[in-house]
């Protein structure tokens, strides 16, 4: 880990997140290109964007964005790991 990444990681807020059905520590970016996003490592907040993945997600959201949103809302409402996170991050 480089010194700059170490300094940047101190600024990022640690929160609880989900990896499958497990509860793990993640980071909420407070600065950088991914500000406000939840990422697995603090260094990801300052990583270069993946242009190909960005356009692929843009196309997917245009096609099935509403369906993705409904499925995510149902998961957050019913999945035990997601429900646990709501209380851990308060």
Backbone as CSV, one residue per row, in Angstrom:
resi,resn,N_x,N_y,N_z,CA_x,CA_y,CA_z,C_x,C_y,C_z
1,UNK,0.854,-1.184,0.000,0.000,0.000,0.000,0.892,1.237,0.000
2,UNK,0.602,2.178,-0.873,1.401,3.384,-0.954,1.007,4.350,0.148
3,UNK,1.871,5.302,0.421,1.627,6.265,1.488,0.377,7.092,1.226
4,UNK,0.170,7.511,-0.029,-1.008,8.323,-0.368,-2.296,7.541,-0.125
5,UNK,-2.307,6.261,-0.494,-3.491,5.433,-0.259,-3.752,5.258,1.223
6,UNK,-2.691,5.155,2.011,-2.847,5.016,3.451,-3.465,6.267,4.052
7,UNK,-3.008,7.429,3.607,-3.559,8.692,4.098,-5.014,8.834,3.668
8,UNK,-5.308,8.485,2.417,-6.673,8.576,1.916,-7.610,7.619,2.638
9,UNK,-7.095,6.429,2.978,-7.949,5.447,3.634,-8.350,5.893,5.026
10,UNK,-7.581,6.773,5.639,-7.932,7.266,6.971,-9.138,8.199,6.907
11,UNK,-9.358,8.825,5.753,-10.471,9.757,5.605,-11.789,9.057,5.294
12,UNK,-11.719,7.851,4.766,-12.932,7.148,4.361,-13.633,6.568,5.581
13,UNK,-14.960,6.609,5.547,-15.749,6.135,6.677,-15.985,4.634,6.562
14,UNK,-15.683,3.897,7.631,-15.920,2.455,7.621,-17.375,2.173,7.979
15,UNK,-17.978,1.274,7.221,-19.353,0.873,7.478,-19.446,-0.639,7.328
16,UNK,-20.614,-1.176,7.613,-20.860,-2.594,7.387,-21.519,-2.756,6.024
17,UNK,-21.127,-3.794,5.294,-21.707,-4.073,3.989,-21.957,-5.558,3.845
18,UNK,-22.476,-5.931,2.692,-22.838,-7.314,2.446,-21.953,-7.899,1.363
19,UNK,-21.493,-9.117,1.561,-20.828,-9.887,0.514,-21.523,-11.239,0.507
20,UNK,-22.485,-11.383,-0.389,-23.332,-12.568,-0.381,-24.251,-12.505,0.832
21,UNK,-24.184,-13.506,1.678,-25.007,-13.490,2.883,-24.192,-13.121,4.112
22,UNK,-22.904,-12.789,3.914,-22.041,-12.431,5.035,-22.025,-10.926,5.240
23,UNK,-21.775,-10.508,6.486,-21.630,-9.098,6.824,-20.140,-8.805,6.940
24,UNK,-19.656,-7.839,6.159,-18.226,-7.518,6.136,-18.032,-6.017,6.276
25,UNK,-16.789,-5.601,6.600,-16.457,-4.182,6.704,-16.203,-3.629,5.305
26,UNK,-16.784,-2.474,5.023,-16.560,-1.790,3.749,-16.331,-0.313,4.034
27,UNK,-16.173,0.475,2.971,-15.891,1.903,3.103,-16.896,2.711,2.309
28,UNK,-17.311,3.845,2.845,-18.122,4.801,2.098,-17.189,5.922,1.693
29,UNK,-17.054,6.152,0.394,-16.128,7.166,-0.111,-16.618,8.561,0.277
30,UNK,-15.739,9.341,0.877,-16.087,10.708,1.239,-15.499,11.709,0.254
31,UNK,-14.636,11.220,-0.649,-14.072,12.091,-1.677,-13.679,11.224,-2.861
32,UNK,-13.207,11.860,-3.904,-12.802,11.122,-5.096,-13.962,10.976,-6.071
33,UNK,-13.705,10.251,-7.153,-14.696,10.092,-8.212,-15.917,9.294,-7.736
34,UNK,-15.715,8.432,-6.748,-16.801,7.575,-6.262,-17.393,8.085,-4.948
35,UNK,-17.453,9.368,-4.778,-17.954,9.966,-3.535,-19.380,9.488,-3.246
36,UNK,-19.609,8.995,-2.021,-20.918,8.515,-1.621,-21.146,7.043,-1.899
37,UNK,-20.279,6.416,-2.652,-20.445,5.013,-3.020,-19.796,4.113,-1.973
38,UNK,-20.324,2.916,-1.818,-19.765,1.940,-0.896,-18.839,1.021,-1.685
39,UNK,-17.583,0.903,-1.224,-16.584,0.097,-1.921,-15.898,-0.833,-0.930
40,UNK,-15.251,-1.886,-1.441,-14.618,-2.889,-0.589,-13.319,-2.381,0.018
41,UNK,-12.536,-1.604,-0.744,-11.283,-1.062,-0.221,-11.265,0.441,-0.423
42,UNK,-10.590,1.141,0.484,-10.548,2.597,0.420,-9.836,3.090,-0.839
43,UNK,-8.899,2.304,-1.363,-8.160,2.700,-2.560,-9.075,2.785,-3.774
44,UNK,-10.199,2.073,-3.777,-11.113,2.101,-4.920,-11.750,3.472,-5.110
45,UNK,-11.802,4.283,-4.058,-12.405,5.616,-4.176,-11.641,6.484,-5.176
46,UNK,-10.365,6.195,-5.350,-9.519,7.017,-6.212,-9.028,6.263,-7.439
47,UNK,-9.569,5.086,-7.687,-9.153,4.286,-8.844,-9.685,4.899,-10.131
48,UNK,-9.013,4.624,-11.217,-9.440,5.120,-12.525,-10.754,4.441,-12.920
49,UNK,-11.641,5.164,-13.590,-12.923,4.564,-13.980,-12.750,3.541,-15.097
50,UNK,-13.595,2.515,-15.065,-13.626,1.509,-16.119,-14.699,1.957,-17.119
51,UNK,-14.273,2.542,-18.221,-15.189,3.139,-19.193,-16.105,2.092,-19.821
52,UNK,-15.556,0.918,-20.146,-16.357,-0.133,-20.771,-17.475,-0.584,-19.835
53,UNK,-17.160,-0.788,-18.565,-18.172,-1.209,-17.590,-19.204,-0.111,-17.370
54,UNK,-18.761,1.138,-17.411,-19.683,2.259,-17.213,-20.740,2.307,-18.314
55,UNK,-20.315,2.138,-19.573,-21.275,2.169,-20.674,-22.163,0.930,-20.700
56,UNK,-21.604,-0.212,-20.281,-22.410,-1.436,-20.215,-23.522,-1.269,-19.183
57,UNK,-23.206,-0.679,-18.030,-24.218,-0.463,-16.998,-25.246,0.563,-17.458
58,UNK,-24.821,1.554,-18.209,-25.746,2.560,-18.725,-26.781,1.917,-19.651
59,UNK,-26.308,1.016,-20.525,-27.225,0.295,-21.415,-28.160,-0.619,-20.629
60,UNK,-27.615,-1.330,-19.628,-28.430,-2.248,-18.825,-29.505,-1.485,-18.069
61,UNK,-29.137,-0.352,-17.475,-30.112,0.444,-16.734,-31.200,0.989,-17.646
62,UNK,-30.841,1.328,-18.872,-31.846,1.817,-19.816,-32.848,0.715,-20.147
63,UNK,-32.369,-0.535,-20.214,-33.244,-1.651,-20.559,-34.065,-2.142,-19.365
64,UNK,-33.380,-2.452,-18.263,-34.070,-3.123,-17.153,-33.860,-2.416,-15.819
65,UNK,-33.656,-1.117,-15.866,-33.370,-0.364,-14.641,-34.458,-0.459,-13.593
66,UNK,-35.708,-0.332,-14.010,-36.820,-0.373,-13.057,-36.930,-1.756,-12.416
67,UNK,-36.715,-2.809,-13.207,-36.774,-4.171,-12.675,-35.635,-4.408,-11.670
68,UNK,-34.433,-3.886,-11.977,-33.298,-3.994,-11.064,-33.602,-3.297,-9.748
69,UNK,-34.224,-2.137,-9.830,-34.537,-1.357,-8.642,-35.526,-2.098,-7.748
70,UNK,-36.576,-2.662,-8.357,-37.576,-3.404,-7.574,-36.976,-4.625,-6.905
71,UNK,-36.115,-5.335,-7.626,-35.480,-6.529,-7.064,-34.563,-6.159,-5.896
72,UNK,-33.820,-5.063,-6.033,-32.934,-4.617,-4.955,-33.736,-4.200,-3.732
73,UNK,-34.856,-3.517,-3.950,-35.696,-3.104,-2.823,-36.276,-4.308,-2.094
74,UNK,-36.692,-5.322,-2.856,-37.238,-6.531,-2.230,-36.148,-7.245,-1.431
75,UNK,-34.925,-7.301,-1.958,-33.815,-7.933,-1.257,-33.535,-7.209,0.052
76,UNK,-33.475,-5.886,0.018,-33.188,-5.113,1.223,-34.278,-5.268,2.270
77,UNK,-35.491,-5.517,1.815,-36.618,-5.642,2.727,-36.698,-7.036,3.348
78,UNK,-36.288,-8.074,2.613,-36.531,-9.440,3.062,-35.283,-10.225,3.449
79,UNK,-34.132,-9.938,2.861,-32.915,-10.696,3.130,-32.436,-10.430,4.564
80,UNK,-32.238,-11.470,5.382,-31.818,-11.271,6.768,-30.504,-10.498,6.902
81,UNK,-29.548,-10.735,5.990,-28.273,-10.019,6.049,-28.478,-8.534,5.792
82,UNK,-29.354,-8.187,4.862,-29.629,-6.790,4.557,-30.341,-6.102,5.723
83,UNK,-31.243,-6.821,6.352,-31.972,-6.252,7.488,-31.026,-6.013,8.663
84,UNK,-30.065,-6.915,8.853,-29.071,-6.772,9.920,-28.224,-5.520,9.680
85,UNK,-27.880,-5.265,8.429,-27.040,-4.114,8.085,-27.697,-2.795,8.447
86,UNK,-29.012,-2.742,8.281,-29.724,-1.507,8.569,-29.493,-1.075,10.013
87,UNK,-29.477,-2.053,10.922,-29.281,-1.725,12.335,-27.816,-1.501,12.665
88,UNK,-26.898,-2.227,12.010,-25.469,-2.076,12.278,-24.959,-0.708,11.854
89,UNK,-25.506,-0.148,10.784,-25.002,1.120,10.248,-25.709,2.345,10.834
90,UNK,-26.613,2.144,11.754,-27.275,3.300,12.371,-26.345,4.023,13.309
